[in-house]
Amino acid sequence: MQETNQSSVAEFILLGFSFSPRTIPLFFSAFLMTYLLIILGNSLITILICLDSHLHTPMYFFIGVLSVLDLGYTTTTVPQMLAHLASKKKTISFASCVAQMYIFLVLGITESWLFAIMSIDRYVAICHPLRYKVIMSPWLCGVMVIFCGLWGVISALVYTVFAMRLPYCGPNKINHFFCEVPAVLKLACADTSVNDWVDFILGFSVILVPLSFIFVIYINIVIAIMRIRSVQGRLKAFSTCASHVTVVTMFCVPAMVMYMKPGSEASPEEDKKLALFYNIISAFLNPIIYSLRNKDVKRAFLKVTSWGSFKE
């Protein structure tokens, strides 16, 4: 049998975005500022949740995990993108490309399933408020997060192995700003139809299944909310759910479009915009949408920084 897992490509060239030389400093500054704000916002959320005992609840535990995933998710790709914008050398070794692809997928798939777990938390909080702390015990929350992580590790391994087992014999220019599976597959010197099916099936299990799960849970949540007699109570419940739905939509919908469409239908420029959305923009907006507008988080911030003692 002929071996096809050998690659003659030692490194890849990441073409990145097609910016004109005049606009590169502007975009570099914008991406750098966004990345620093991502680090600041998500780190702040994580620290506050760890330090303030009032935030030691299942909901904030999951938000803390989400912030850690967002930190890792963006750090896997953005620093390299910034380095390539600032210099003419845009190469990445074959091994580094594989590592980046795998780590990115692990964190992304884990986050996708974490959103489904967070919808369960909202369901129990709204539909079974008196039993909330009993049902959502620390043990159960830990087990659910471990499940998300293990699913991410296994699914990412399958994605990466199927992508990198193909021969890559040139050209070696990836029309993307990082090593993402659909972009790398376009350089393979072999038929990728099997990979398209693998991507579709795995995309179904890591994106569509969690989304369907969230959809079913929210139908039950809406039914429960409509039974609440107090208008104020309904609005409070809806506002809690709105944050989660917004975050899920920003992350999962672009990822689903990216990973579940056939490779032949992929547009490089469109793919880069989609990746930018669920890789950077969602991580930037998550702390704002989910936590920084939250009264509990503001109270925790004032308490930790001791600024709250100046009141009164």
C-alpha positions in Angstrom: 0.0 0.0 0.0 1.3 3.5 -0.8 2.0 5.7 2.2 0.2 9.0 2.1 1.0 10.3 5.6 4.4 11.7 4.7 4.6 15.4 4.0 7.3 17.1 2.0 6.2 20.5 3.4 8.4 21.6 6.3 6.6 24.9 6.9 3.6 26.8 5.8 3.2 30.5 5.0 0.1 32.2 6.5 -1.1 34.8 4.1 -3.4 36.5 6.7 -5.5 39.4 5.7 -5.1 41.4 2.5 -4.5 44.8 4.0 -2.8 47.6 2.1 0.6 48.7 3.5 -1.0 52.0 4.7 -3.7 50.3 6.7 -1.5 47.6 8.4 -0.5 49.9 11.4 -4.1 50.8 11.9 -5.3 47.2 11.9 -2.3 46.1 14.0 -3.2 48.7 16.7 -6.9 47.7 16.6 -6.2 43.9 16.9 -3.6 44.6 19.6 -6.0 46.8 21.6 -8.7 44.2 21.2 -6.5 41.4 22.4 -5.3 43.3 25.4 -8.9 44.1 26.4 -9.7 40.4 26.0 -6.9 39.5 28.4 -7.9 42.2 30.8 -11.7 41.5 30.7 -11.5 37.7 31.0 -8.7 37.8 33.5 -10.6 40.2 35.7 -13.8 38.0 35.5 -11.7 34.9 36.5 -10.0 36.7 39.4 -13.2 38.1 40.8 -14.9 34.8 40.7 -12.0 33.1 42.5 -11.7 35.9 45.2 -15.4 36.7 46.0 -17.3 34.0 47.8 -20.6 35.5 46.7 -19.7 34.5 43.1 -19.0 30.8 44.1 -22.2 29.7 42.4 -22.7 27.3 39.5 -23.5 30.1 37.0 -20.3 32.0 37.8 -18.3 28.8 37.9 -19.2 28.2 34.3 -18.6 31.8 33.4 -15.1 31.5 34.9 -14.4 28.4 32.9 -15.7 30.3 29.8 -13.3 33.2 30.5 -10.3 30.8 30.8 -11.3 29.1 27.5 -11.5 32.5 25.8 -8.1 33.5 27.1 -6.5 30.3 25.7 -8.6 30.4 22.5 -7.4 33.8 21.5 -3.8 33.4 22.8 -3.5 30.4 20.4 -3.9 32.6 17.4 -3.8 36.3 18.0 -0.2 36.9 19.1 1.0 35.0 16.0 -1.3 37.1 13.8 0.1 40.3 15.3 3.7 39.1 14.8 2.9 38.4 11.1 1.3 41.8 10.7 4.4 43.5 12.2 7.0 41.5 10.1 7.5 40.2 6.6 8.2 36.7 7.8 4.9 34.9 7.9 6.0 31.2 8.2 4.9 28.6 10.7 6.6 25.2 11.0 4.6 22.0 10.2 4.7 20.9 13.8 3.6 24.3 15.1 0.8 24.3 12.6 -0.5 20.9 13.9 -0.1 22.1 17.5 -2.0 25.3 16.9 -4.8 23.5 15.0 -5.2 20.9 17.8 -5.2 23.4 20.7 -7.6 25.7 18.9 -10.0 22.8 18.3 -9.8 21.5 21.8 -10.7 24.9 23.3 -13.3 25.7 20.7 -15.1 22.3 21.0 -15.0 22.5 24.8 -16.5 25.9 24.7 -19.2 24.8 22.3 -20.4 22.1 24.7 -19.9 24.4 27.7 -22.6 26.6 26.3 -25.0 23.6 26.3 -24.1 22.9 30.0 -24.7 26.6 30.8 -28.2 26.3 29.3 -28.9 23.4 31.8 -27.8 25.7 34.6 -30.2 28.4 33.5 -33.0 25.8 33.1 -32.5 24.5 36.7 -32.2 28.1 38.1 -35.5 29.2 36.5 -37.6 26.0 36.5 -36.4 24.6 39.9 -35.1 27.6 41.9 -35.7 26.0 45.3 -33.6 22.9 44.4 -31.1 24.8 42.3 -28.1 24.4 44.7 -28.9 20.8 45.5 -29.2 19.8 41.8 -26.3 21.9 40.6 -23.8 20.6 43.1 -20.1 21.4 42.9 -19.5 17.7 42.0 -22.0 17.7 39.2 -20.6 21.0 37.8 -17.1 19.6 37.9 -18.1 16.4 36.1 -20.0 18.4 33.4 -16.9 20.6 32.7 -14.7 17.5 32.6 -17.0 15.9 30.1 -16.8 19.1 27.9 -13.0 19.0 28.1 -12.7 15.3 27.3 -15.1 15.7 24.3 -13.0 18.5 23.1 -9.7 16.6 23.4 -11.1 13.5 21.6 -13.0 15.3 18.8 -10.0 17.7 18.2 -7.7 14.7 17.9 -9.9 13.1 15.2 -10.1 16.4 13.3 -6.4 16.9 13.4 -5.3 13.4 12.6 -7.7 13.2 9.6 -6.4 16.6 8.3 -2.7 16.0 8.8 -2.5 12.4 7.6 -3.0 13.8 4.1 0.1 14.5 1.9 1.1 18.2 1.6 3.6 18.5 -1.2 3.1 22.2 -2.1 2.1 24.9 -2.5 2.5 25.8 1.2 0.6 29.1 1.3 -2.4 29.0 3.7 -4.9 31.7 2.9 -5.8 32.3 6.5 -4.3 34.0 9.6 -3.8 30.7 11.5 -3.8 27.0 10.9 -7.5 26.2 10.7 -8.7 22.9 9.3 -10.7 24.1 6.3 -7.9 26.4 5.1 -5.1 23.8 5.6 -7.1 21.1 3.7 -7.1 23.2 0.5 -3.3 22.5 0.3 -3.6 18.7 0.4 -2.3 16.8 -2.6 -5.1 14.2 -2.3 -8.8 13.8 -2.4 -10.4 15.5 0.7 -13.9 14.2 0.3 -13.5 11.8 3.3 -12.3 14.8 5.3 -15.4 16.8 4.3 -17.6 13.9 5.6 -15.5 13.7 8.8 -15.8 17.5 9.3 -19.6 17.4 8.7 -20.2 14.5 11.1 -18.0 15.9 13.8 -19.4 19.4 13.2 -22.8 17.8 13.8 -21.7 16.3 17.1 -19.7 19.3 18.4 -21.8 22.2 17.1 -25.3 21.1 15.9 -26.0 18.7 18.8 -25.2 21.3 21.5 -27.2 24.0 19.6 -30.2 21.6 19.3 -29.8 20.8 23.0 -29.8 24.5 23.9 -32.8 25.1 21.7 -34.9 22.4 23.3 -33.9 23.6 26.8 -34.9 27.2 26.0 -38.3 26.1 24.8 -38.9 24.7 28.2 -37.4 27.8 29.9 -39.7 30.1 27.9 -42.7 28.0 28.8 -41.7 28.2 32.5 -41.1 32.0 32.3 -44.6 32.5 30.8 -46.0 30.9 33.9 -44.5 33.6 36.1 -47.2 36.0 37.1 -44.9 38.9 38.0 -43.9 41.1 35.0 -40.7 42.1 36.7 -39.9 38.4 37.4 -40.4 37.6 33.7 -38.2 40.4 32.6 -35.5 39.4 35.0 -35.6 35.7 33.8 -35.6 36.8 30.1 -32.6 39.2 30.7 -30.6 36.3 32.3 -31.3 34.1 29.3 -30.7 36.8 26.7 -27.0 37.1 27.7 -26.5 33.4 27.1 -28.4 33.3 23.8 -26.4 36.2 22.5 -23.1 34.6 23.4 -24.1 31.3 21.9 -25.2 32.9 18.6 -22.0 34.9 18.2 -19.8 31.8 18.7 -21.7 28.7 17.4 -23.4 30.0 14.2 -20.2 31.3 12.5 -18.4 28.1 13.6 -21.2 25.9 12.2 -21.1 27.7 8.8 -17.3 27.3 8.8 -17.0 23.6 9.7 -20.1 22.1 8.2 -20.0 23.4 4.6 -18.1 21.4 1.9 -14.6 22.5 1.3 -15.4 23.2 -2.4 -17.9 25.9 -1.3 -15.4 27.7 1.0 -14.4 31.3 0.3 -11.0 32.2 1.9 -12.0 35.8 2.6 -15.4 34.8 4.0 -13.8 32.1 6.1 -11.3 34.6 7.6 -14.2 36.9 8.6 -16.1 34.1 10.2 -13.0 32.9 12.1 -12.4 36.5 13.2 -15.9 36.6 14.6 -15.9 33.5 16.7 -12.2 33.6 17.6 -11.7 37.3 18.6 -15.0 39.2 18.6 -16.9 36.7 20.7 -14.1 36.5 23.3 -14.0 40.3 23.4 -17.8 40.7 23.9 -18.3 37.8 26.3 -17.1 39.6 29.5 -19.2 42.7 28.6 -22.4 40.7 27.7 -22.1 38.1 30.5 -20.5 39.7 33.5 -19.3 43.3 33.4 -22.9 44.5 33.2 -23.9 42.2 36.1 -24.5 43.8 39.5 -23.0 40.9 41.4 -19.7 41.3 39.4 -19.7 45.1 39.9 -20.2 44.5 43.6 -17.4 42.0 43.7 -15.1 44.4 41.9 -15.8 47.2 44.4 -15.3 44.7 47.3 -12.0 43.2 46.0 -10.6 46.7 45.1 -11.9 48.1 48.4 -13.5 51.0 46.5 -16.9 49.9 48.0 -15.7 51.0 51.4 -15.8 54.6 50.3 -19.5 54.5 49.9 -21.6 55.8 52.7 
